[in-house]
Amino acid sequence: MIARENLSSTAADIMNSHSERLIFARDLSERAGKLGMEFFRKLDSLTIEAKGHQDLVSEADREVELFVRRELAKAYPDDGIVGEEHAPKTGTTGYDWVIDPIDGTANFVRGIPAWCVAIACAKDGVTVTAAIHEPSTGETFYGEKGGGAWLNGKPIRTTKSKSLGDGSLGIGFSSRRETKDVPVLIADLLAKGGVFYRNASGALCLAYVAAGRLIGYIENNMNAWDCIAGLLLIEEAGGRIVTPDPKTVLREGTVIVAGGADVYDDIYALCAKTFGLPEKPAS
């Protein structure tokens, strides 16, 4: 983590506050994952509903989110909370906790062990701490703005790959956006010698980018609870992203283009036109 001896007292206080929240988020994500696994082991008795096309929710999602909200309310009663399954809570501190109790519900309800708990904390719309816990593997990815990214106590880095043909690119899509261009993106990627990866958990894919397992990840729009934790991890692991707008990201989500520093420009070029982005990425 960042050394604090050279910081001003105000900056050090802010950093300490973020670190406290990070420790709390990491622990809470693991406890929430343990609760999620209890539901995962009794899928036959789980109540499952459809929110939309290929958009499922289970009682596990709702109960895990309620658990997380209760713990947040006890520890940080004045902070805001934004979650997938329940109404947002407005805070007074400028901090907002952004939570996805089970990202990858479609996997979860079908017994596929590729799902995670994602918890981030944003200050005035800018993510400052992040934790993504994958219960099935026991892996916890976590990081702090300016303090690096970690996996189970070890620092992580994004890929050193320099081309689309050197690794797998995660590609997601949202039912809230037009999907007809997704096959075109995949065809373009294949034509450039690349391969694509999708595991139906965008948060987990972003964590994999941060850990160097995927060269990058793209999606035309993701909700904040699915992505801001992973985006912070990628930046802190040395990668590059399209930076979300802090004024709108918690409410509207954001486009996702993320990857290792040396391959990012090629990833961006692959999807810029389709996603309606400027021709060249911001430096």
Secondary structure, 3 states (H helix, E strand, C coil): CCCCCCCCHHHHHHHHHHHHHHHHHHHHHHHHHHHHHHHHCCHHHCCEEEEECCEEEEHHHHHHHHHHHHHHHHHCCCCEEEECCCCCECCCCCEEEEEEEEECHHHHCCCCCCCEEEEEEEECCEEEEEEEEECCCCEEEEEECCCEEEECCEECCCCCCCCCCCCEEEECCCCCCCCCCHHHHHHHHHHCCCEEECCCCHHHHHHHHHCCCCCEEEEEEECHHHHHHHHHHHHHCCCEECCCCCCCHHHHCEEEEEECCCCHHHHHHHHHHHHCCCCCCCC
